[in-house]
Amino acid sequence: MSTAWLRYGVDLLLLATVVVLAISSVLVWVVLPKGYHPSWLLWIAIHKWSGFALMIGSLVHVAIHFRWLRGMTRNLLHRVVGRR
């Protein structure tokens, strides 16, 4: 698998996780009544696990793009320090 396809796959998984997190947020805090009934508890669990998946996906995303982030940070710091 090429690096481009890996990055594309990680980005798609992050997008899907954000969509699930957004839907579960609206359902838990706006649509469903508070309390201990099965549908509310299910959506709370979905919300928690999708948040965890987003965290792990974000760490993978940063790890994959680490060289690019390092290079951009160096360029930015050289510009800021060079202007003084």
N, CA, C and O atoms as a GROMACS GRO file, in nm:
protein
  336
    1MET      N    1   0.085  -0.118   0.000
    1MET     CA    2   0.000   0.000   0.000
    1MET      C    3   0.089   0.124   0.000
    1MET      O    4   0.184   0.133   0.077
    2SER      N    5   0.058   0.218  -0.087
    2SER     CA    6   0.138   0.339  -0.094
    2SER      C    7   0.105   0.432   0.023
    2SER      O    8   0.001   0.420   0.088
    3THR      N    9   0.196   0.524   0.047
    3THR     CA   10   0.177   0.620   0.155
    3THR      C   11   0.055   0.708   0.130
    3THR      O   12  -0.017   0.744   0.224
    4ALA      N   13   0.032   0.743   0.004
    4ALA     CA   14  -0.082   0.829  -0.028
    4ALA      C   15  -0.214   0.759   0.008
    4ALA      O   16  -0.304   0.822   0.062
    5TRP      N   17  -0.224   0.631  -0.024
    5TRP     CA   18  -0.347   0.557   0.008
    5TRP      C   19  -0.364   0.540   0.158
    5TRP      O   20  -0.476   0.544   0.209
    6LEU      N   21  -0.254   0.522   0.230
    6LEU     CA   22  -0.260   0.512   0.376
    6LEU      C   23  -0.312   0.642   0.436
    6LEU      O   24  -0.399   0.641   0.523
    7ARG      N   25  -0.257   0.754   0.390
    7ARG     CA   26  -0.302   0.885   0.440
    7ARG      C   27  -0.447   0.910   0.406
    7ARG      O   28  -0.523   0.962   0.488
    8TYR      N   29  -0.487   0.872   0.285
    8TYR     CA   30  -0.626   0.888   0.243
    8TYR      C   31  -0.718   0.804   0.331
    8TYR      O   32  -0.824   0.851   0.373
    9GLY      N   33  -0.680   0.681   0.359
    9GLY     CA   34  -0.761   0.593   0.444
    9GLY      C   35  -0.774   0.646   0.585
    9GLY      O   36  -0.883   0.643   0.642
   10VAL      N   37  -0.665   0.694   0.642
   10VAL     CA   38  -0.669   0.751   0.777
   10VAL      C   39  -0.758   0.874   0.779
   10VAL      O   40  -0.836   0.892   0.872
   11ASP      N   41  -0.748   0.959   0.677
   11ASP     CA   42  -0.833   1.078   0.671
   11ASP      C   43  -0.981   1.042   0.658
   11ASP      O   44  -1.066   1.106   0.720
   12LEU      N   45  -1.013   0.940   0.578
   12LEU     CA   46  -1.153   0.896   0.567
   12LEU      C   47  -1.205   0.840   0.698
   12LEU      O   48  -1.319   0.866   0.736
   13LEU      N   49  -1.122   0.762   0.767
   13LEU     CA   50  -1.164   0.709   0.898
   13LEU      C   51  -1.185   0.821   0.999
   13LEU      O   52  -1.278   0.816   1.080
   14LEU      N   53  -1.100   0.922   0.996
   14LEU     CA   54  -1.118   1.036   1.085
   14LEU      C   55  -1.247   1.110   1.053
   14LEU      O   56  -1.320   1.151   1.144
   15LEU      N   57  -1.276   1.127   0.925
   15LEU     CA   58  -1.400   1.192   0.885
   15LEU      C   59  -1.522   1.113   0.934
   15LEU      O   60  -1.617   1.171   0.987
   16ALA      N   61  -1.520   0.982   0.915
   16ALA     CA   62  -1.632   0.898   0.960
   16ALA      C   63  -1.648   0.906   1.112
   16ALA      O   64  -1.760   0.911   1.162
   17THR      N   65  -1.538   0.908   1.183
   17THR     CA   66  -1.544   0.916   1.330
   17THR      C   67  -1.602   1.050   1.374
   17THR      O   68  -1.680   1.055   1.469
   18VAL      N   69  -1.565   1.158   1.307
   18VAL     CA   70  -1.619   1.290   1.341
   18VAL      C   71  -1.770   1.294   1.316
   18VAL      O   72  -1.844   1.352   1.394
   19VAL      N   73  -1.814   1.233   1.207
   19VAL     CA   74  -1.958   1.230   1.176
   19VAL      C   75  -2.034   1.154   1.285
   19VAL      O   76  -2.137   1.200   1.332
   20VAL      N   77  -1.982   1.037   1.324
   20VAL     CA   78  -2.047   0.958   1.430
   20VAL      C   79  -2.048   1.036   1.561
   20VAL      O   80  -2.148   1.036   1.633
   21LEU      N   81  -1.938   1.102   1.592
   21LEU     CA   82  -1.930   1.181   1.715
   21LEU      C   83  -2.029   1.297   1.714
   21LEU      O   84  -2.092   1.326   1.816
   22ALA      N   85  -2.045   1.362   1.600
   22ALA     CA   86  -2.140   1.474   1.589
   22ALA      C   87  -2.283   1.425   1.604
   22ALA      O   88  -2.363   1.487   1.674
   23ILE      N   89  -2.316   1.315   1.538
   23ILE     CA   90  -2.452   1.260   1.547
   23ILE      C   91  -2.482   1.218   1.690
   23ILE      O   92  -2.590   1.248   1.743
   24SER      N   93  -2.389   1.148   1.753
   24SER     CA   94  -2.413   1.103   1.891
   24SER      C   95  -2.423   1.222   1.986
   24SER      O   96  -2.498   1.216   2.083
   25SER      N   97  -2.349   1.329   1.960
   25SER     CA   98  -2.358   1.449   2.044
   25SER      C   99  -2.498   1.509   2.038
   25SER      O  100  -2.558   1.540   2.141
   26VAL      N  101  -2.549   1.524   1.917
   26VAL     CA  102  -2.683   1.582   1.901
   26VAL      C  103  -2.788   1.492   1.966
   26VAL      O  104  -2.878   1.541   2.033
   27LEU      N  105  -2.777   1.362   1.946
   27LEU     CA  106  -2.875   1.272   2.004
   27LEU      C  107  -2.871   1.272   2.156
   27LEU      O  108  -2.975   1.274   2.222
   28VAL      N  109  -2.752   1.269   2.212
   28VAL     CA  110  -2.739   1.260   2.358
   28VAL      C  111  -2.780   1.390   2.426
   28VAL      O  112  -2.845   1.386   2.531
   29TRP      N  113  -2.742   1.503   2.370
   29TRP     CA  114  -2.765   1.630   2.441
   29TRP      C  115  -2.886   1.708   2.395
   29TRP      O  116  -2.926   1.803   2.462
   30VAL      N  117  -2.947   1.671   2.284
   30VAL     CA  118  -3.061   1.748   2.234
   30VAL      C  119  -3.186   1.662   2.218
   30VAL      O  120  -3.293   1.700   2.266
   31VAL      N  121  -3.173   1.548   2.153
   31VAL     CA  122  -3.290   1.471   2.113
   31VAL      C  123  -3.340   1.380   2.224
   31VAL      O  124  -3.457   1.385   2.261
   32LEU      N  125  -3.252   1.296   2.276
   32LEU     CA  126  -3.294   1.196   2.374
   32LEU      C  127  -3.307   1.257   2.514
   32LEU      O  128  -3.225   1.341   2.553
   33PRO      N  129  -3.409   1.216   2.588
   33PRO     CA  130  -3.421   1.266   2.726
   33PRO      C  131  -3.313   1.204   2.815
   33PRO      O  132  -3.268   1.092   2.791
   34LYS      N  133  -3.273   1.277   2.915
   34LYS     CA  134  -3.173   1.227   3.008
   34LYS      C  135  -3.232   1.114   3.092
   34LYS      O  136  -3.353   1.110   3.117
   35GLY      N  137  -3.148   1.023   3.133
   35GLY     CA  138  -3.193   0.914   3.218
   35GLY      C  139  -3.125   0.784   3.182
   35GLY      O  140  -3.041   0.778   3.093
   36TYR      N  141  -3.162   0.683   3.255
   36TYR     CA  142  -3.098   0.554   3.236
   36TYR      C  143  -3.189   0.459   3.159
   36TYR      O  144  -3.233   0.358   3.213
   37HIS      N  145  -3.216   0.491   3.035
   37HIS     CA  146  -3.289   0.398   2.951
   37HIS      C  147  -3.194   0.348   2.843
   37HIS      O  148  -3.095   0.414   2.812
   38PRO      N  149  -3.224   0.233   2.785
   38PRO     CA  150  -3.127   0.166   2.696
   38PRO      C  151  -3.078   0.250   2.579
   38PRO      O  152  -2.959   0.246   2.548
   39SER      N  153  -3.165   0.325   2.513
   39SER     CA  154  -3.118   0.399   2.395
   39SER      C  155  -3.023   0.511   2.434
   39SER      O  156  -2.925   0.537   2.364
   40TRP      N  157  -3.049   0.577   2.548
   40TRP     CA  158  -2.959   0.683   2.592
   40TRP      C  159  -2.823   0.626   2.630
   40TRP      O  160  -2.720   0.682   2.594
   41LEU      N  161  -2.823   0.514   2.702
   41LEU     CA  162  -2.697   0.451   2.742
   41LEU      C  163  -2.619   0.401   2.621
   41LEU      O  164  -2.496   0.409   2.619
   42LEU      N  165  -2.690   0.351   2.521
   42LEU     CA  166  -2.623   0.306   2.398
   42LEU      C  167  -2.553   0.423   2.329
   42LEU      O  168  -2.438   0.410   2.288
   43TRP      N  169  -2.622   0.536   2.315
   43TRP     CA  170  -2.563   0.651   2.248
   43TRP      C  171  -2.451   0.715   2.329
   43TRP      O  172  -2.358   0.772   2.272
   44ILE      N  173  -2.459   0.706   2.460
   44ILE     CA  174  -2.348   0.753   2.544
   44ILE      C  175  -2.225   0.666   2.518
   44ILE      O  176  -2.114   0.718   2.504
   45ALA      N  177  -2.244   0.536   2.510
   45ALA     CA  178  -2.133   0.445   2.481
   45ALA      C  179  -2.076   0.470   2.342
   45ALA      O  180  -1.954   0.472   2.324
   46ILE      N  181  -2.163   0.489   2.243
   46ILE     CA  182  -2.116   0.520   2.108
   46ILE      C  183  -2.037   0.649   2.107
   46ILE      O  184  -1.933   0.659   2.041
   47HIS      N  185  -2.086   0.748   2.180
   47HIS     CA  186  -2.018   0.878   2.186
   47HIS      C  187  -1.879   0.864   2.250
   47HIS      O  188  -1.782   0.919   2.199
   48LYS      N  189  -1.871   0.792   2.359
   48LYS     CA  190  -1.742   0.773   2.427
   48LYS      C  191  -1.643   0.698   2.339
   48LYS      O  192  -1.527   0.738   2.329
   49TRP      N  193  -1.688   0.588   2.276
   49TRP     CA  194  -1.598   0.508   2.194
   49TRP      C  195  -1.557   0.580   2.067
   49TRP      O  196  -1.444   0.564   2.021
   50SER      N  197  -1.647   0.659   2.010
   50SER     CA  198  -1.608   0.734   1.890
   50SER      C  199  -1.510   0.846   1.927
   50SER      O  200  -1.422   0.879   1.847
   51GLY      N  201  -1.524   0.903   2.044
   51GLY     CA  202  -1.427   1.002   2.091
   51GLY      C  203  -1.290   0.939   2.112
   51GLY      O  204  -1.188   0.999   2.078
   52PHE      N  205  -1.289   0.818   2.168
   52PHE     CA  206  -1.163   0.745   2.185
   52PHE      C  207  -1.101   0.712   2.050
   52PHE      O  208  -0.980   0.726   2.032
   53ALA      N  209  -1.183   0.668   1.954
   53ALA     CA  210  -1.134   0.635   1.820
   53ALA      C  211  -1.079   0.761   1.751
   53ALA      O  212  -0.980   0.753   1.679
   54LEU      N  213  -1.144   0.875   1.773
   54LEU     CA  214  -1.095   1.000   1.715
   54LEU      C  215  -0.960   1.037   1.774
   54LEU      O  216  -0.872   1.085   1.702
   55MET      N  217  -0.941   1.015   1.903
   55MET     CA  218  -0.814   1.044   1.966
   55MET      C  219  -0.703   0.955   1.907
   55MET      O  220  -0.596   1.005   1.872
   56ILE      N  221  -0.730   0.826   1.896
   56ILE     CA  222  -0.630   0.733   1.841
   56ILE      C  223  -0.603   0.768   1.694
   56ILE      O  224  -0.487   0.770   1.651
   57GLY      N  225  -0.708   0.794   1.618
   57GLY     CA  226  -0.691   0.832   1.478
   57GLY      C  227  -0.611   0.960   1.461
   57GLY      O  228  -0.531   0.972   1.369
   58SER      N  229  -0.633   1.054   1.550
   58SER     CA  230  -0.557   1.180   1.544
   58SER      C  231  -0.409   1.157   1.573
   58SER      O  232  -0.323   1.218   1.509
   59LEU      N  233  -0.380   1.070   1.668
   59LEU     CA  234  -0.240   1.037   1.697
   59LEU      C  235  -0.174   0.968   1.578
   59LEU      O  236  -0.059   0.996   1.546
   60VAL      N  237  -0.247   0.877   1.512
   60VAL     CA  238  -0.195   0.811   1.393
   60VAL      C  239  -0.174   0.913   1.281
   60VAL      O  240  -0.073   0.909   1.211
   61HIS      N  241  -0.268   1.005   1.266
   61HIS     CA  242  -0.259   1.109   1.164
   61HIS      C  243  -0.134   1.195   1.187
   61HIS      O  244  -0.060   1.224   1.092
   62VAL      N  245  -0.110   1.236   1.310
   62VAL     CA  246   0.008   1.317   1.342
   62VAL      C  247   0.135   1.235   1.318
   62VAL      O  248   0.233   1.288   1.267
   63ALA      N  249   0.134   1.108   1.354
   63ALA     CA  250   0.252   1.023   1.333
   63ALA      C  251   0.283   1.009   1.184
   63ALA      O  252   0.400   1.012   1.145
   64ILE      N  253   0.181   0.992   1.103
   64ILE     CA  254   0.201   0.977   0.959
   64ILE      C  255   0.254   1.106   0.898
   64ILE      O  256   0.338   1.102   0.808
   65HIS      N  257   0.208   1.220   0.946
   65HIS     CA  258   0.246   1.350   0.891
   65HIS      C  259   0.356   1.418   0.972
   65HIS      O  260   0.377   1.538   0.959
   66PHE      N  261   0.427   1.342   1.055
   66PHE     CA  262   0.524   1.403   1.146
   66PHE      C  263   0.635   1.477   1.073
   66PHE      O  264   0.672   1.587   1.112
   67ARG      N  265   0.689   1.418   0.967
   67ARG     CA  266   0.797   1.483   0.893
   67ARG      C  267   0.750   1.616   0.834
   67ARG      O  268   0.823   1.715   0.838
   68TRP      N  269   0.629   1.618   0.779
   68TRP     CA  270   0.575   1.741   0.722
   68TRP      C  271   0.554   1.846   0.831
   68TRP      O  272   0.589   1.962   0.812
   69LEU      N  273   0.497   1.805   0.945
   69LEU     CA  274   0.475   1.898   1.056
   69LEU      C  275   0.607   1.954   1.108
   69LEU      O  276   0.617   2.074   1.138
   70ARG      N  277   0.707   1.868   1.119
   70ARG     CA  278   0.838   1.914   1.166
   70ARG      C  279   0.898   2.016   1.069
   70ARG      O  280   0.950   2.120   1.110
   71GLY      N  281   0.889   1.987   0.940
   71GLY     CA  282   0.943   2.079   0.840
   71GLY      C  283   0.870   2.212   0.839
   71GLY      O  284   0.934   2.317   0.831
   72MET      N  285   0.739   2.210   0.847
   72MET     CA  286   0.662   2.335   0.850
   72MET      C  287   0.692   2.416   0.975
   72MET      O  288   0.701   2.539   0.969
   73THR      N  289   0.708   2.348   1.088
   73THR     CA  290   0.740   2.418   1.213
   73THR      C  291   0.877   2.483   1.204
   73THR      O  292   0.896   2.596   1.247
   74ARG      N  293   0.974   2.410   1.146
   74ARG     CA  294   1.107   2.468   1.128
   74ARG      C  295   1.100   2.591   1.038
   74ARG      O  296   1.161   2.694   1.068
   75ASN      N  297   1.028   2.581   0.927
   75ASN     CA  298   1.016   2.695   0.836
   75ASN      C  299   0.954   2.815   0.906
   75ASN      O  300   1.000   2.928   0.891
   76LEU      N  301   0.849   2.790   0.983
   76LEU     CA  302   0.783   2.899   1.055
   76LEU      C  303   0.877   2.962   1.158
   76LEU      O  304   0.885   3.084   1.168
   77LEU      N  305   0.947   2.880   1.232
   77LEU     CA  306   1.040   2.933   1.333
   77LEU      C  307   1.154   3.011   1.268
   77LEU      O  308   1.195   3.114   1.320
   78HIS      N  309   1.205   2.963   1.154
   78HIS     CA  310   1.312   3.037   1.083
   78HIS      C  311   1.260   3.172   1.036
   78HIS      O  312   1.334   3.270   1.041
   79ARG      N  313   1.137   3.178   0.991
   79ARG     CA  314   1.081   3.307   0.947
   79ARG      C  315   1.063   3.402   1.064
   79ARG      O  316   1.095   3.520   1.053
   80VAL      N  317   1.012   3.351   1.175
   80VAL     CA  318   0.989   3.436   1.293
   80VAL      C  319   1.120   3.484   1.351
   80VAL      O  320   1.135   3.603   1.381
   81VAL      N  321   1.217   3.394   1.368
   81VAL     CA  322   1.344   3.430   1.427
   81VAL      C  323   1.424   3.517   1.330
   81VAL      O  324   1.495   3.607   1.374
   82GLY      N  325   1.414   3.492   1.201
   82GLY     CA  326   1.487   3.568   1.100
   82GLY      C  327   1.442   3.711   1.088
   82GLY      O  328   1.520   3.795   1.042
   83ARG      N  329   1.321   3.743   1.125
   83ARG     CA  330   1.267   3.879   1.112
   83ARG      C  331   1.310   3.970   1.226
   83ARG      O  332   1.295   4.091   1.215
   84ARG      N  333   1.363   3.915   1.333
   84ARG     CA  334   1.401   3.998   1.448
   84ARG      C  335   1.528   4.071   1.425
   84ARG      O  336   1.573   4.146   1.512
   0.00000   0.00000   0.00000
